[in-house]
């Protein structure tokens, strides 16, 4: 699956990719445009999709006080699924935004606007990734399979949200945190109030980190008429970020209590430490937020992998007591 490259920028690398990433260094040359299309050279998105899965599975195990070999597969399957569906979603996003990305400094080097991949081949690549993800999905319980199919709706809508609402980050949150519901269902074969509260916490977290991210493009977005919470909030962004931080931690804490209420006091206290630690990391980000420093904004955005991982050791300890 190769294209006649028109005039890709420089050597085909993408502007906001991690320098010397594994795709640019080790992947076969003919695969690089497709891996870049899937954002494999920028793994933070896969982490942000995967972490709610880990939260959902952890809280489901706390709530049921059990675990098994199928949870190991859920852990692995959700990781592979996050990589594949993030890739398929990003491919769909770039197909939808192909007439916009060329006008934005940060995105004009992406494979489609730079001419490395045709729209036709991008569609084929998206379908391949989606079918591979489907193979993983059908290995889960029926409820999780149904949730995985429903998840396609927000994924399909998200690329167009910035054209009709100032809150595209909300649509991203709806899509990116679906794994909290799916992983819970993969363990329990049902859904309930606890994963829904956790899901809402994840949406608030996405509003936090993606508003930070969107501040990199406010000038270009204003010129081409693309909407975002960064443009909507403007000078009030810091206040909104504080609100999203608070909602994230409070709802996450409520979900932990709901999942752990039948466990020992020590287990509950340890589990509550998860959202507490994550909240402090988000507070650290807020203290360093500078809307005029694009490099700093990207670093803060990427640091949310660490923020989202902080609850996991607390949940692991809580499961042991």
LUMVEXKE-422428 format. One record per residue (C-alpha): residue number from 0; chain; x, y, z. Coordinates in steps of 0.05 Angstrom, whole numbers. Layout:
<rs>
{num: NUM&chaine: A&x: X&y: Y&z: Z}
...
</rs>
This chain:
<rs>
{num: 0&chaine: A&x: 0&y: 0&z: 0}
{num: 1&chaine: A&x: 44&y: 57&z: -25}
{num: 2&chaine: A&x: 31&y: 124&z: -56}
{num: 3&chaine: A&x: 68&y: 169&z: -104}
{num: 4&chaine: A&x: 89&y: 223&z: -55}
{num: 5&chaine: A&x: 73&y: 292&z: -81}
{num: 6&chaine: A&x: 119&y: 337&z: -41}
{num: 7&chaine: A&x: 122&y: 315&z: 31}
{num: 8&chaine: A&x: 154&y: 365&z: 78}
{num: 9&chaine: A&x: 227&y: 351&z: 91}
{num: 10&chaine: A&x: 237&y: 276&z: 104}
{num: 11&chaine: A&x: 163&y: 263&z: 119}
{num: 12&chaine: A&x: 168&y: 271&z: 194}
{num: 13&chaine: A&x: 110&y: 305&z: 230}
{num: 14&chaine: A&x: 120&y: 371&z: 265}
{num: 15&chaine: A&x: 93&y: 352&z: 334}
{num: 16&chaine: A&x: 122&y: 281&z: 337}
{num: 17&chaine: A&x: 171&y: 262&z: 390}
{num: 18&chaine: A&x: 242&y: 271&z: 363}
{num: 19&chaine: A&x: 277&y: 206&z: 344}
{num: 20&chaine: A&x: 214&y: 166&z: 356}
{num: 21&chaine: A&x: 213&y: 92&z: 338}
{num: 22&chaine: A&x: 173&y: 102&z: 274}
{num: 23&chaine: A&x: 224&y: 151&z: 244}
{num: 24&chaine: A&x: 283&y: 109&z: 268}
{num: 25&chaine: A&x: 264&y: 36&z: 260}
{num: 26&chaine: A&x: 200&y: 26&z: 219}
{num: 27&chaine: A&x: 208&y: 4&z: 147}
{num: 28&chaine: A&x: 205&y: 65&z: 103}
{num: 29&chaine: A&x: 142&y: 45&z: 65}
{num: 30&chaine: A&x: 103&y: 37&z: 131}
{num: 31&chaine: A&x: 122&y: 104&z: 161}
{num: 32&chaine: A&x: 68&y: 148&z: 128}
{num: 33&chaine: A&x: 14&y: 100&z: 153}
{num: 34&chaine: A&x: 43&y: 94&z: 223}
{num: 35&chaine: A&x: 47&y: 170&z: 225}
{num: 36&chaine: A&x: -25&y: 174&z: 202}
{num: 37&chaine: A&x: -42&y: 129&z: 262}
{num: 38&chaine: A&x: 0&y: 174&z: 308}
{num: 39&chaine: A&x: 45&y: 116&z: 325}
{num: 40&chaine: A&x: 101&y: 167&z: 328}
{num: 41&chaine: A&x: 62&y: 204&z: 382}
{num: 42&chaine: A&x: 42&y: 151&z: 433}
{num: 43&chaine: A&x: 9&y: 198&z: 483}
{num: 44&chaine: A&x: -59&y: 190&z: 450}
{num: 45&chaine: A&x: -57&y: 114&z: 458}
{num: 46&chaine: A&x: -41&y: 123&z: 532}
{num: 47&chaine: A&x: -98&y: 172&z: 541}
{num: 48&chaine: A&x: -145&y: 122&z: 509}
{num: 49&chaine: A&x: -117&y: 63&z: 548}
{num: 50&chaine: A&x: -114&y: 93&z: 617}
{num: 51&chaine: A&x: -190&y: 97&z: 627}
{num: 52&chaine: A&x: -192&y: 23&z: 610}
{num: 53&chaine: A&x: -143&y: 9&z: 665}
{num: 54&chaine: A&x: -184&y: 50&z: 714}
{num: 55&chaine: A&x: -248&y: 15&z: 694}
{num: 56&chaine: A&x: -217&y: -54&z: 701}
{num: 57&chaine: A&x: -185&y: -36&z: 768}
{num: 58&chaine: A&x: -249&y: -10&z: 798}
{num: 59&chaine: A&x: -288&y: -69&z: 772}
{num: 60&chaine: A&x: -239&y: -116&z: 807}
{num: 61&chaine: A&x: -245&y: -75&z: 871}
{num: 62&chaine: A&x: -320&y: -78&z: 867}
{num: 63&chaine: A&x: -324&y: -153&z: 855}
{num: 64&chaine: A&x: -264&y: -172&z: 898}
{num: 65&chaine: A&x: -242&y: -221&z: 845}
{num: 66&chaine: A&x: -195&y: -228&z: 786}
{num: 67&chaine: A&x: -178&y: -282&z: 737}
{num: 68&chaine: A&x: -139&y: -300&z: 675}
{num: 69&chaine: A&x: -192&y: -266&z: 632}
{num: 70&chaine: A&x: -173&y: -200&z: 666}
{num: 71&chaine: A&x: -102&y: -209&z: 640}
{num: 72&chaine: A&x: -131&y: -215&z: 570}
{num: 73&chaine: A&x: -175&y: -154&z: 583}
{num: 74&chaine: A&x: -111&y: -116&z: 602}
{num: 75&chaine: A&x: -75&y: -137&z: 539}
{num: 76&chaine: A&x: -135&y: -134&z: 493}
{num: 77&chaine: A&x: -153&y: -63&z: 515}
{num: 78&chaine: A&x: -81&y: -42&z: 503}
{num: 79&chaine: A&x: -80&y: -70&z: 433}
{num: 80&chaine: A&x: -150&y: -43&z: 420}
{num: 81&chaine: A&x: -130&y: 26&z: 445}
{num: 82&chaine: A&x: -71&y: 27&z: 397}
{num: 83&chaine: A&x: -113&y: 4&z: 338}
{num: 84&chaine: A&x: -175&y: 47&z: 351}
{num: 85&chaine: A&x: -133&y: 108&z: 366}
{num: 86&chaine: A&x: -99&y: 95&z: 299}
{num: 87&chaine: A&x: -165&y: 86&z: 263}
{num: 88&chaine: A&x: -195&y: 147&z: 296}
{num: 89&chaine: A&x: -136&y: 190&z: 279}
{num: 90&chaine: A&x: -138&y: 166&z: 207}
{num: 91&chaine: A&x: -211&y: 184&z: 204}
{num: 92&chaine: A&x: -196&y: 251&z: 236}
{num: 93&chaine: A&x: -143&y: 267&z: 184}
{num: 94&chaine: A&x: -188&y: 245&z: 126}
{num: 95&chaine: A&x: -243&y: 291&z: 153}
{num: 96&chaine: A&x: -194&y: 349&z: 165}
{num: 97&chaine: A&x: -154&y: 343&z: 102}
{num: 98&chaine: A&x: -177&y: 411&z: 77}
{num: 99&chaine: A&x: -162&y: 444&z: 145}
{num: 100&chaine: A&x: -95&y: 413&z: 166}
{num: 101&chaine: A&x: -57&y: 444&z: 108}
{num: 102&chaine: A&x: -75&y: 513&z: 136}
{num: 103&chaine: A&x: -49&y: 500&z: 206}
{num: 104&chaine: A&x: 26&y: 504&z: 220}
{num: 105&chaine: A&x: 26&y: 445&z: 269}
{num: 106&chaine: A&x: -13&y: 398&z: 223}
{num: 107&chaine: A&x: 7&y: 414&z: 152}
{num: 108&chaine: A&x: 64&y: 362&z: 156}
{num: 109&chaine: A&x: 14&y: 305&z: 169}
{num: 110&chaine: A&x: 14&y: 250&z: 117}
{num: 111&chaine: A&x: -49&y: 270&z: 78}
{num: 112&chaine: A&x: -38&y: 346&z: 71}
{num: 113&chaine: A&x: 36&y: 334&z: 57}
{num: 114&chaine: A&x: 19&y: 285&z: 1}
{num: 115&chaine: A&x: 50&y: 222&z: 32}
{num: 116&chaine: A&x: -16&y: 184&z: 34}
{num: 117&chaine: A&x: -77&y: 190&z: -11}
{num: 118&chaine: A&x: -147&y: 194&z: 17}
{num: 119&chaine: A&x: -164&y: 126&z: -15}
{num: 120&chaine: A&x: -105&y: 91&z: 18}
{num: 121&chaine: A&x: -120&y: 125&z: 84}
{num: 122&chaine: A&x: -191&y: 97&z: 81}
{num: 123&chaine: A&x: -164&y: 27&z: 68}
{num: 124&chaine: A&x: -115&y: 35&z: 126}
{num: 125&chaine: A&x: -172&y: 58&z: 172}
{num: 126&chaine: A&x: -214&y: -3&z: 155}
{num: 127&chaine: A&x: -155&y: -51&z: 166}
{num: 128&chaine: A&x: -143&y: -22&z: 236}
{num: 129&chaine: A&x: -217&y: -24&z: 253}
{num: 130&chaine: A&x: -224&y: -97&z: 232}
{num: 131&chaine: A&x: -164&y: -117&z: 274}
{num: 132&chaine: A&x: -195&y: -81&z: 333}
{num: 133&chaine: A&x: -261&y: -118&z: 320}
{num: 134&chaine: A&x: -225&y: -185&z: 326}
{num: 135&chaine: A&x: -203&y: -166&z: 396}
{num: 136&chaine: A&x: -271&y: -137&z: 415}
{num: 137&chaine: A&x: -310&y: -200&z: 400}
{num: 138&chaine: A&x: -267&y: -239&z: 450}
{num: 139&chaine: A&x: -300&y: -199&z: 507}
{num: 140&chaine: A&x: -368&y: -208&z: 540}
{num: 141&chaine: A&x: -431&y: -188&z: 501}
{num: 142&chaine: A&x: -441&y: -123&z: 540}
{num: 143&chaine: A&x: -371&y: -101&z: 524}
{num: 144&chaine: A&x: -380&y: -119&z: 451}
{num: 145&chaine: A&x: -443&y: -76&z: 448}
{num: 146&chaine: A&x: -408&y: -18&z: 481}
{num: 147&chaine: A&x: -350&y: -24&z: 432}
{num: 148&chaine: A&x: -398&y: -19&z: 373}
{num: 149&chaine: A&x: -435&y: 41&z: 403}
{num: 150&chaine: A&x: -367&y: 75&z: 413}
{num: 151&chaine: A&x: -361&y: 83&z: 338}
{num: 152&chaine: A&x: -414&y: 138&z: 339}
{num: 153&chaine: A&x: -375&y: 190&z: 380}
{num: 154&chaine: A&x: -311&y: 171&z: 343}
{num: 155&chaine: A&x: -346&y: 186&z: 277}
{num: 156&chaine: A&x: -375&y: 252&z: 301}
{num: 157&chaine: A&x: -314&y: 281&z: 336}
{num: 158&chaine: A&x: -275&y: 307&z: 275}
{num: 159&chaine: A&x: -334&y: 350&z: 255}
{num: 160&chaine: A&x: -349&y: 377&z: 325}
{num: 161&chaine: A&x: -302&y: 436&z: 318}
{num: 162&chaine: A&x: -344&y: 459&z: 259}
{num: 163&chaine: A&x: -410&y: 465&z: 297}
{num: 164&chaine: A&x: -393&y: 474&z: 371}
{num: 165&chaine: A&x: -344&y: 511&z: 415}
{num: 166&chaine: A&x: -338&y: 446&z: 456}
{num: 167&chaine: A&x: -304&y: 395&z: 411}
{num: 168&chaine: A&x: -262&y: 375&z: 471}
{num: 169&chaine: A&x: -326&y: 349&z: 503}
{num: 170&chaine: A&x: -338&y: 303&z: 443}
{num: 171&chaine: A&x: -266&y: 280&z: 448}
{num: 172&chaine: A&x: -277&y: 264&z: 521}
{num: 173&chaine: A&x: -339&y: 224&z: 505}
{num: 174&chaine: A&x: -300&y: 182&z: 455}
{num: 175&chaine: A&x: -233&y: 176&z: 491}
{num: 176&chaine: A&x: -260&y: 153&z: 559}
{num: 177&chaine: A&x: -307&y: 100&z: 532}
{num: 178&chaine: A&x: -256&y: 48&z: 554}
{num: 179&chaine: A&x: -276&y: 60&z: 627}
{num: 180&chaine: A&x: -345&y: 31&z: 610}
{num: 181&chaine: A&x: -319&y: -23&z: 564}
{num: 182&chaine: A&x: -266&y: -50&z: 611}
{num: 183&chaine: A&x: -315&y: -52&z: 669}
{num: 184&chaine: A&x: -363&y: -91&z: 625}
{num: 185&chaine: A&x: -306&y: -137&z: 602}
{num: 186&chaine: A&x: -298&y: -157&z: 675}
{num: 187&chaine: A&x: -370&y: -158&z: 698}
{num: 188&chaine: A&x: -412&y: -166&z: 634}
{num: 189&chaine: A&x: -456&y: -110&z: 658}
{num: 190&chaine: A&x: -456&y: -35&z: 668}
{num: 191&chaine: A&x: -478&y: 7&z: 727}
{num: 192&chaine: A&x: -472&y: 74&z: 764}
{num: 193&chaine: A&x: -399&y: 65&z: 785}
{num: 194&chaine: A&x: -368&y: 61&z: 715}
{num: 195&chaine: A&x: -414&y: 117&z: 692}
{num: 196&chaine: A&x: -388&y: 163&z: 746}
{num: 197&chaine: A&x: -317&y: 142&z: 728}
{num: 198&chaine: A&x: -332&y: 157&z: 655}
{num: 199&chaine: A&x: -357&y: 227&z: 672}
{num: 200&chaine: A&x: -292&y: 239&z: 712}
{num: 201&chaine: A&x: -252&y: 219&z: 651}
{num: 202&chaine: A&x: -291&y: 267&z: 607}
{num: 203&chaine: A&x: -274&y: 324&z: 654}
{num: 204&chaine: A&x: -201&y: 302&z: 652}
{num: 205&chaine: A&x: -202&y: 305&z: 576}
{num: 206&chaine: A&x: -232&y: 375&z: 578}
{num: 207&chaine: A&x: -173&y: 394&z: 622}
{num: 208&chaine: A&x: -116&y: 365&z: 581}
{num: 209&chaine: A&x: -144&y: 378&z: 512}
{num: 210&chaine: A&x: -160&y: 451&z: 527}
{num: 211&chaine: A&x: -86&y: 458&z: 545}
{num: 212&chaine: A&x: -68&y: 424&z: 480}
{num: 213&chaine: A&x: -116&y: 466&z: 438}
{num: 214&chaine: A&x: -82&y: 531&z: 460}
{num: 215&chaine: A&x: -25&y: 514&z: 412}
{num: 216&chaine: A&x: -71&y: 528&z: 353}
{num: 217&chaine: A&x: -114&y: 587&z: 375}
{num: 218&chaine: A&x: -85&y: 636&z: 324}
{num: 219&chaine: A&x: -92&y: 589&z: 265}
{num: 220&chaine: A&x: -160&y: 565&z: 288}
{num: 221&chaine: A&x: -185&y: 636&z: 292}
{num: 222&chaine: A&x: -162&y: 650&z: 220}
{num: 223&chaine: A&x: -197&y: 589&z: 191}
{num: 224&chaine: A&x: -258&y: 590&z: 236}
{num: 225&chaine: A&x: -246&y: 527&z: 276}
{num: 226&chaine: A&x: -277&y: 526&z: 345}
{num: 227&chaine: A&x: -247&y: 501&z: 410}
{num: 228&chaine: A&x: -253&y: 509&z: 485}
{num: 229&chaine: A&x: -185&y: 544&z: 484}
{num: 230&chaine: A&x: -214&y: 599&z: 440}
{num: 231&chaine: A&x: -279&y: 600&z: 478}
{num: 232&chaine: A&x: -247&y: 609&z: 547}
{num: 233&chaine: A&x: -191&y: 656&z: 525}
{num: 234&chaine: A&x: -163&y: 693&z: 585}
{num: 235&chaine: A&x: -210&y: 654&z: 632}
{num: 236&chaine: A&x: -178&y: 587&z: 613}
{num: 237&chaine: A&x: -143&y: 580&z: 680}
{num: 238&chaine: A&x: -209&y: 585&z: 718}
{num: 239&chaine: A&x: -241&y: 532&z: 673}
{num: 240&chaine: A&x: -181&y: 486&z: 680}
{num: 241&chaine: A&x: -188&y: 491&z: 756}
{num: 242&chaine: A&x: -262&y: 473&z: 749}
{num: 243&chaine: A&x: -246&y: 412&z: 705}
{num: 244&chaine: A&x: -192&y: 391&z: 754}
{num: 245&chaine: A&x: -241&y: 393&z: 812}
{num: 246&chaine: A&x: -295&y: 355&z: 775}
{num: 247&chaine: A&x: -245&y: 302&z: 753}
{num: 248&chaine: A&x: -219&y: 289&z: 824}
{num: 249&chaine: A&x: -287&y: 292&z: 858}
{num: 250&chaine: A&x: -322&y: 245&z: 810}
{num: 251&chaine: A&x: -262&y: 198&z: 808}
{num: 252&chaine: A&x: -264&y: 196&z: 884}
{num: 253&chaine: A&x: -338&y: 182&z: 885}
{num: 254&chaine: A&x: -329&y: 125&z: 835}
{num: 255&chaine: A&x: -274&y: 96&z: 879}
{num: 256&chaine: A&x: -318&y: 99&z: 941}
{num: 257&chaine: A&x: -376&y: 66&z: 903}
{num: 258&chaine: A&x: -330&y: 10&z: 879}
{num: 259&chaine: A&x: -296&y: 0&z: 947}
{num: 260&chaine: A&x: -353&y: 10&z: 997}
{num: 261&chaine: A&x: -355&y: -64&z: 1016}
{num: 262&chaine: A&x: -280&y: -71&z: 1024}
{num: 263&chaine: A&x: -238&y: -57&z: 1085}
{num: 264&chaine: A&x: -225&y: 14&z: 1109}
{num: 265&chaine: A&x: -151&y: 6&z: 1092}
{num: 266&chaine: A&x: -168&y: -16&z: 1021}
{num: 267&chaine: A&x: -215&y: 43&z: 1013}
{num: 268&chaine: A&x: -163&y: 93&z: 1039}
{num: 269&chaine: A&x: -110&y: 65&z: 993}
{num: 270&chaine: A&x: -157&y: 68&z: 932}
{num: 271&chaine: A&x: -177&y: 140&z: 948}
{num: 272&chaine: A&x: -103&y: 158&z: 944}
{num: 273&chaine: A&x: -108&y: 147&z: 868}
{num: 274&chaine: A&x: -151&y: 206&z: 850}
{num: 275&chaine: A&x: -116&y: 247&z: 904}
{num: 276&chaine: A&x: -48&y: 236&z: 871}
{num: 277&chaine: A&x: -75&y: 250&z: 802}
{num: 278&chaine: A&x: -106&y: 314&z: 827}
{num: 279&chaine: A&x: -39&y: 339&z: 853}
{num: 280&chaine: A&x: -7&y: 325&z: 785}
{num: 281&chaine: A&x: -62&y: 364&z: 751}
{num: 282&chaine: A&x: -51&y: 421&z: 801}
{num: 283&chaine: A&x: 23&y: 420&z: 782}
{num: 284&chaine: A&x: 2&y: 426&z: 709}
{num: 285&chaine: A&x: -44&y: 484&z: 724}
{num: 286&chaine: A&x: 12&y: 522&z: 760}
{num: 287&chaine: A&x: 55&y: 516&z: 698}
{num: 288&chaine: A&x: 2&y: 532&z: 646}
{num: 289&chaine: A&x: 25&y: 587&z: 599}
{num: 290&chaine: A&x: -20&y: 597&z: 538}
{num: 291&chaine: A&x: 35&y: 633&z: 500}
{num: 292&chaine: A&x: 88&y: 577&z: 506}
{num: 293&chaine: A&x: 72&y: 524&z: 455}
{num: 294&chaine: A&x: 129&y: 479&z: 475}
{num: 295&chaine: A&x: 107&y: 482&z: 547}
{num: 296&chaine: A&x: 35&y: 468&z: 528}
{num: 297&chaine: A&x: 56&y: 406&z: 490}
{num: 298&chaine: A&x: 98&y: 382&z: 549}
{num: 299&chaine: A&x: 40&y: 392&z: 597}
{num: 300&chaine: A&x: -7&y: 355&z: 551}
{num: 301&chaine: A&x: 40&y: 296&z: 545}
{num: 302&chaine: A&x: 50&y: 295&z: 621}
{num: 303&chaine: A&x: -21&y: 271&z: 628}
{num: 304&chaine: A&x: 3&y: 200&z: 615}
{num: 305&chaine: A&x: 38&y: 205&z: 682}
{num: 306&chaine: A&x: -23&y: 237&z: 714}
{num: 307&chaine: A&x: -68&y: 181&z: 691}
{num: 308&chaine: A&x: -20&y: 127&z: 714}
{num: 309&chaine: A&x: -14&y: 154&z: 784}
{num: 310&chaine: A&x: -78&y: 121&z: 810}
{num: 311&chaine: A&x: -58&y: 51&z: 787}
{num: 312&chaine: A&x: -7&y: 34&z: 842}
{num: 313&chaine: A&x: -58&y: 56&z: 894}
{num: 314&chaine: A&x: -111&y: 11&z: 863}
{num: 315&chaine: A&x: -62&y: -47&z: 860}
{num: 316&chaine: A&x: -46&y: -40&z: 935}
{num: 317&chaine: A&x: -120&y: -33&z: 951}
{num: 318&chaine: A&x: -133&y: -99&z: 915}
{num: 319&chaine: A&x: -81&y: -134&z: 958}
{num: 320&chaine: A&x: -111&y: -116&z: 1026}
</rs>
